[in-house]
Amino acid sequence: MSHDPNCIFCKLVDGKIPSRKAYEDDEILVFHDISPWAPVHLLLIPKRHIPSMVEVTPADAPLLGRMMAMIPKLMLDHGVTNGFRIMVNTGQDGGQEVAHLHLHAIGGPRPWAKG
């Protein structure tokens, strides 16, 4: 399925729900998480609806590779210079809250981190 009219991330892609965009092209939308875990918390989503990593196929490798490869520049553009975390939650037991594949890119000092 390339689009799910009930998916909140598909609605973001369609512009039906506003977001604070960090990047956008024909295949990818990057926006700031509304409940950030750190000073910089971006979500990267394919514009095509892919429910989770379970549904990823070899044909999706170029798209996922582009998403991963753009994260270092996105983090640097947002002032993250001391490292970052990339997370992909998959399925209910994996902590996935929205049934649309998304990568979390999280950077900057986390409030709970010491040191």
N, C-alpha and C positions, 0 to 999 in steps of 0.2 A: 504494500500500500504506500503510495507516495504522499498521501495527505490524510489526516484524521480530523474531521471537523469538530470533534469533541476534545481534542488534545490542546492543552493550554499552550504548549510550545508551538504547535501549528498555528494557533491564533496569534501568537507573537510574530511569527514569520509573515502572516497575512496582514499584520498591522491592526488587527482587531483589538489587541491589548497593547498598550504602550510599554516600551522598555527603554532602559538607558543603554543604548547601543555603544559597543566599543569597536566593532568591525562588522562589515557585511559585504558579501559578494553574491554571485549567483547560486552558490551551493551551501554557504555557511553563514550563520548569524552568531555573533558573539555579543553578550550583554552582561551587565553587572547583576549579580545575584541580589534579590531583594532582602535576603537575610544573610548578609556576609559573615563568614567565620573569621575574617582577617581584613586588614585595610584594603586589599585587592582580592576580590573573589569574582571571577568571570565564569560564565557558562558558555561553552561552545557547543552549538547544535548544528546538525545537518538540516538544511531546509526541507529535505525529503524526509518523510516520516519513517523512521526506523525505530520500532518499539524498544529494543534493548540490544546489548551486545550478543545476545542469544540469536538474534535474527541477522547479524552481520554475515555477509558472504565474501568470498575472495574478490568479487567485483567491487566491494566497498573499500578495499585496501587503499586505492589512491586518495579517496576522500578522507579517510581516517588518518592517513599519512600527512596530508596537508594540514589537517586540524592539529595534529601533534607538532608539526614543524613550525606552525605559526605561534605557538605558545611562548617560546623564549622572547620573541620580539614584542608580543603583546605585554608580557610582564615588564620588560625593559621600558616600553613606552608608558607604562603606568608607574614607573619609579621603583620597581622591585629589582634590587641589585644584590640581595643577600640570600638568594635561593627561593624556590617555590615548590609547591606540591601539585601533582596532577592526579585526579581521582576519577574513576568511572565506576559508579555503583550499578549493579546488574541484578534485577529481580527483587522481589520483596525481601528475601533473606539477605540480599546484598545491600540493602538500604536505598534502593531506587524508589524515589517518591513520585516521579512523573514518567509515564510510559512513553518516553521519547528519548532516544539515545542522547546523552549529553556528557560532556567532559567538564569537570570542575578544575579551574586553574586558580590556585590560592597562593597569595604571596604577601609578604610583609609580616611584621611581628604579630603573632597571635596572642590575644589577651591572656590565654591560659599558659602560654609557654614561659618558662623561666630561663634566665641567663642572659 
